[in-house]
Amino acid sequence: MTRSLGVAVVGFGWMGHAHTRAYLRARHHYPDLAVVPHLVTVADPEPGRASSAAAQYGFATATTDWRDLLTDPRVEAVSVTAPNFLHREIGAAVAESGRHLWIEKPVGLTGDDARAVAGAATRAGVRSTVGFNYRAAPAVAEARTLIAGGAIGRVTSARFRFFSDYAAHPDGALSWRFTRSHGGSGVLGDLASHAVDLARHLLGDIDSLVADTTTVIAERPTVTGAASHFSRADGPPGPVENEDHLNALLRFTSGARGVLEASRVAVGEQNTYGFEVHGTTGALAWDFRRMGELSVSTGADYQSQSYRTVFAGPEHGDFGAFQPGAGIAMSYDDTKVIEAAGFLRSIAEGKPHGPTLDDAVAAATILDAMLDSVRTGAWVTLSR
């Protein structure tokens, strides 16, 4: 027995498209879903954007004011894909209205913002999930299984690296992402939040850390209207107010050590996202650009023990919902379909499936600690 679930999307940049496509595809890949989404309304303040989205995807209505969704009885669940500075206001309001919430990371600009949204969802008793989609990759799911099962022995060290060149060009537009009030901590909220979530997902809690950041491009040309990650501009220069690059050393509660790096200005790097995990008897490595491959070194040789490539297949994570055999490529959008299916299952079953607002709070708290470390130049211990 299935029932229809009215959904809305707030904010219709690239991620609004990704959420909408995920809703439309969810039942194609998960035919057993007990709730089936249908597109009710889309909200975006940019002139013409919401109406274009409605025409393209089949939303019943469109609006420029997201508050309209809160009184629409057709809307039972909301995706929040608006800019970071709006996450707290919109996310908390959606939850307080009794609607289920799928919200993009980092869930605001600070740990306090994430805690406010999580608290609102808890008090309202609604289900939620967060856009930490890299953990949904089947090869990452297999990595977690191997680590938990002791396949590489006791984890000793790890490296998490999220490098991109989307802001490397000096003519890249001074969009909201580069202002403290709207984009928060820059590359920390944008890319390092994903790296922190993967670190916690694979290796558990972080006990303490020390961090360093820098802003590589101090000024950018201003722009009028909406701008994407990759937009160029030629307006008068304005100051970049947040961080371009992060380095951090981590100590996990397990005793493992880690390095976490993130950059939005890494020339030569296009979505170089991934990790390397070393244990006492083996190692694992994953690169998002080869999403369906996991490099694995296991055995009892210790030395001269090379990696082999494991191709994700139906036995790994949610791969079987998309392809019948190992080695067939999956895509970024597929990870959002996995995320959507988890969200819908959580609504149907009343229990979490996938990353939760608690995960967002944990990641945001770690990012705050990194900023504290940058200010003081000292190691910061995370309270538990």
Backbone hydrogen bonds, N-H to C=O, Kabsch-Sander energy under -0.5 kcal/mol:
donor,donor_aa,acceptor,acceptor_aa,energy
3,R,34,A,-2.1
5,L,36,V,-2.5
7,V,38,H,-2.5
8,A,77,A,-1.8
9,V,41,T,-1.6
10,V,79,S,-3.0
11,G,9,V,-0.6
11,G,43,A,-3.4
17,H,13,G,-1.8
18,A,14,W,-2.0
19,H,15,M,-2.5
20,T,16,G,-2.1
21,R,17,H,-2.7
22,A,18,A,-1.9
23,Y,19,H,-2.3
24,L,20,T,-2.2
25,R,21,R,-2.0
26,A,22,A,-1.5
27,R,23,Y,-0.5
28,H,25,R,-0.9
29,H,25,R,-1.4
29,H,26,A,-0.5
30,Y,26,A,-2.1
33,L,30,Y,-1.9
36,V,3,R,-2.8
38,H,5,L,-2.5
40,V,7,V,-3.0
40,V,38,H,-0.6
41,T,7,V,-1.0
42,V,61,T,-1.2
43,A,9,V,-2.6
44,D,63,T,-1.8
49,R,46,E,-1.9
50,A,46,E,-0.6
52,S,48,G,-1.9
53,A,49,R,-2.1
54,A,50,A,-2.4
55,A,51,S,-2.1
56,Q,52,S,-2.3
57,Y,53,A,-2.7
58,G,54,A,-2.1
60,A,39,L,-1.1
61,T,40,V,-2.1
63,T,42,V,-2.3
66,W,64,T,-0.6
68,D,65,D,-1.8
69,L,66,W,-1.5
70,L,67,R,-1.0
71,T,68,D,-1.0
72,D,69,L,-1.0
75,V,72,D,-1.6
76,E,6,G,-2.9
76,E,74,R,-0.6
77,A,6,G,-1.7
78,V,100,H,-2.6
79,S,8,A,-2.8
80,V,78,V,-0.5
80,V,102,W,-2.6
81,T,10,V,-2.8
81,T,79,S,-0.7
85,F,182,H,-1.0
86,L,83,P,-1.9
87,H,84,N,-1.5
90,I,86,L,-2.6
91,G,87,H,-2.8
92,A,88,R,-2.3
93,A,89,E,-1.8
94,V,90,I,-2.7
95,A,91,G,-2.2
96,E,92,A,-2.8
97,S,93,A,-1.4
98,G,95,A,-2.2
99,R,94,V,-1.9
100,H,76,E,-2.1
101,L,127,R,-2.4
102,W,78,V,-2.6
103,I,101,L,-0.6
103,I,129,T,-2.3
104,E,80,V,-2.2
107,V,104,E,-1.1
114,A,110,T,-1.9
115,R,111,G,-2.6
116,A,112,D,-2.0
117,V,113,D,-2.0
118,A,114,A,-2.6
119,G,115,R,-2.6
120,A,116,A,-2.0
121,A,117,V,-2.2
122,T,118,A,-2.3
123,R,119,G,-2.6
124,A,120,A,-1.9
125,G,121,A,-1.3
126,V,121,A,-1.6
129,T,101,L,-1.8
130,V,355,P,-1.0
131,G,103,I,-1.6
132,F,130,V,-2.1
133,N,131,G,-1.3
135,R,132,F,-0.8
136,A,133,N,-1.7
137,A,134,Y,-1.3
140,V,137,A,-0.8
141,A,137,A,-2.1
142,E,138,P,-2.1
143,A,139,A,-2.1
144,R,140,V,-2.4
145,T,141,A,-1.9
146,L,142,E,-2.7
147,I,143,A,-2.5
148,A,144,R,-2.6
149,G,145,T,-2.0
150,G,147,I,-1.4
151,A,146,L,-2.5
153,G,150,G,-1.5
156,T,278,H,-2.8
157,S,278,H,-1.7
158,A,257,R,-1.3
159,R,276,E,-2.6
160,F,259,V,-2.9
161,R,274,G,-2.4
162,F,261,E,-2.4
163,F,272,T,-2.3
164,S,263,S,-2.0
165,D,269,E,-0.6
167,A,264,R,-2.7
168,A,165,D,-2.0
172,G,169,H,-2.1
173,A,231,S,-2.7
174,L,221,P,-2.7
175,S,173,A,-2.2
178,F,175,S,-1.8
179,T,176,W,-1.7
183,G,179,T,-3.0
184,G,180,R,-1.1
186,G,183,G,-0.9
187,V,243,E,-2.5
188,L,185,S,-1.9
190,D,186,G,-2.0
191,L,187,V,-2.0
192,A,187,V,-2.6
193,S,188,L,-1.4
194,H,191,L,-0.7
195,A,191,L,-1.7
196,V,192,A,-3.1
197,D,193,S,-2.0
198,L,194,H,-2.5
199,A,195,A,-2.4
200,R,196,V,-2.5
201,H,197,D,-2.9
202,L,198,L,-2.4
203,L,199,A,-2.7
204,G,200,R,-2.0
207,D,251,R,-2.8
208,S,251,R,-1.7
209,L,380,V,-2.0
210,V,249,L,-1.8
212,D,247,N,-2.7
214,T,245,H,-1.7
216,V,214,T,-0.6
218,A,216,V,-0.7
220,R,238,G,-2.4
222,T,236,P,-2.3
231,S,228,S,-1.0
233,A,171,D,-2.0
235,G,222,T,-1.2
238,G,220,R,-2.7
240,V,218,A,-2.9
241,E,178,F,-2.8
241,E,239,P,-0.5
242,N,178,F,-0.5
244,D,214,T,-1.9
245,H,214,T,-2.0
246,L,262,A,-2.9
247,N,212,D,-2.7
248,A,260,L,-1.8
249,L,210,V,-2.7
250,L,258,G,-3.1
251,R,208,S,-2.5
252,F,256,A,-2.8
253,T,205,D,-2.3
255,G,252,F,-1.8
257,R,156,T,-2.2
258,G,250,L,-2.4
259,V,158,A,-2.0
260,L,248,A,-2.7
261,E,160,F,-2.7
262,A,246,L,-2.1
263,S,162,F,-2.2
264,R,244,D,-2.1
266,A,164,S,-2.5
267,V,265,V,-1.2
269,E,266,A,-2.1
270,Q,268,G,-0.6
271,N,269,E,-0.6
272,T,163,F,-2.4
273,Y,271,N,-1.8
274,G,161,R,-1.9
275,F,286,W,-1.8
276,E,159,R,-2.1
277,V,284,L,-2.9
278,H,157,S,-3.1
279,G,282,G,-3.3
280,T,154,R,-1.2
281,T,152,I,-2.0
282,G,152,I,-1.2
283,A,297,S,-2.2
284,L,277,V,-2.5
285,A,295,S,-2.0
286,W,275,F,-2.4
288,F,273,Y,-3.5
290,R,287,D,-2.2
291,M,288,F,-1.0
293,E,290,R,-2.2
294,L,310,V,-2.3
295,S,285,A,-2.7
296,V,308,R,-3.0
297,S,283,A,-2.9
303,Q,301,D,-3.5
306,S,304,S,-0.9
308,R,296,V,-2.4
310,V,294,L,-2.9
310,V,308,R,-0.6
311,F,309,T,-0.6
312,A,292,G,-3.4
316,H,313,G,-2.5
317,G,315,E,-0.6
319,F,316,H,-2.1
320,G,314,P,-0.6
321,A,318,D,-1.9
322,F,319,F,-2.5
323,Q,319,F,-2.2
327,G,312,A,-1.6
328,I,325,G,-1.2
335,T,331,S,-1.1
335,T,332,Y,-0.9
336,K,332,Y,-1.1
337,V,333,D,-1.6
338,I,334,D,-2.2
339,E,335,T,-1.9
340,A,336,K,-2.6
341,A,337,V,-2.7
342,G,338,I,-2.1
343,F,339,E,-2.1
344,L,340,A,-2.6
345,R,341,A,-2.5
346,S,342,G,-2.3
347,I,343,F,-1.7
348,A,344,L,-2.1
349,E,345,R,-2.8
350,G,346,S,-1.8
351,K,346,S,-0.5
360,A,356,T,-1.6
361,V,357,L,-2.5
362,A,358,D,-2.3
363,A,359,D,-2.5
364,A,360,A,-2.7
365,T,361,V,-2.4
366,I,362,A,-1.8
367,L,363,A,-2.3
368,D,364,A,-2.4
369,A,365,T,-1.9
370,M,366,I,-2.0
371,L,367,L,-2.1
372,D,368,D,-2.3
373,S,369,A,-2.4
374,V,370,M,-2.3
375,R,371,L,-2.1
376,T,372,D,-2.1
377,G,373,S,-3.1
378,A,373,S,-0.5
380,V,209,L,-3.1
382,L,207,D,-2.8
